């Protein structure tokens, strides 16, 4: 029994998320390591674009609404933290897919 996840909910959610990604990659025809690495490059590119968009919107919002700039910054940090966690999880799932499905 894991004290951080006594009922196994977090582990089950991770497993179901990986399975969903695995099905998506197989349905998309990802059958080689190079294709999986292209998926990871695409994820990195999308994350960078979202980062730039969030920063630009935050800067404009803070400029036009200076009294709410603290709120804008807090929201931007929350969004960017979510982006980081989501991207890192995606990378780990694709690496797991490469290891399980494409190795050998």
N, C-alpha and C positions, 0 to 999 in steps of 0.2 A: 504494500500500500504506500503510495506516494503522498506525503503530507501536503505538498503543494497542489496536488490534484487528486484528492481522496476518492472521487467517484469516476475519474478517468474522462471527464468531459472535455478537457483541453486536448488531451491526446486523441480522443475520438474526432474532435473538430479538425485537428490537423490532418488526421488520416482521411477524412472525407474531403477536405480541401485538396489534398494531394491526388486523390482518386479522380476528382472532377477535372483537375488540370491534366492528369494523365490521359483521361478519355478525350479531352479537347485536343491534346497534342496528337494522339493517335488518329482522331477523326480528321485533323488538319493534314495528315500525311507526313508527320515528322518521324522519319525512320533512320536518320543518320545523326551522328554527333555534330556534324557541321550545321545541319538544320536546327538542332536544339541550341547550338551556340548562337545562331542567327536570332532565334527567339529571345535569348538573353540579351543580345545587342539591341533588339527592338524594345525590350522592356526598359533597358537603360536609357535609350533615346526618349521614350515616352515619359519616363520619370524626370529627365532633364527638362523636357518641354513643359511639363506640369510645374516643375520648380520655378522656371523662368516666368511662367504665366502668373503663378501665385505671388511671386515677388513683385512683378510689375503691377498687378492689381492692388496689392497691399501698399505699394509706394504711392500710387495714384490716389487711393482711398485716404491714406494718411495725409497726403498733400491737400486734398479737397475738404477733408473733415479732421482738422488737427485736434479738435477736442476729443475725438474718438480714436485717436491713433494708438492708444494703449490697447483698446479692444481689438483693433485691426491687427496689431502685432501678435496678440495672444491667439487670435483665430488663425493667423498665418502659421504660427509655430505649431498649433495643433494639426493643421492640415499637412504641414511638412513632416511632422512626426508620423502621421498616418501613412503618408507616402513612403517614408523610409521603411517602416515596418512591413508594409505591403510589398514593396520591391524586394526587400531582403528575403521575405518568405517565398516570394515567387522564384527568386534565384535558387534558394535551397531546394524547392520542389523540382525545378528543372534539372538541377544537379543530381537530385535523387532519381529522376526519370532517366537521365543519362546513365547513371550507375546501374539501375535495375533493368532497364529495357534495351539499352543500346550497347552495353559492354559485352564483350565476348565474341 
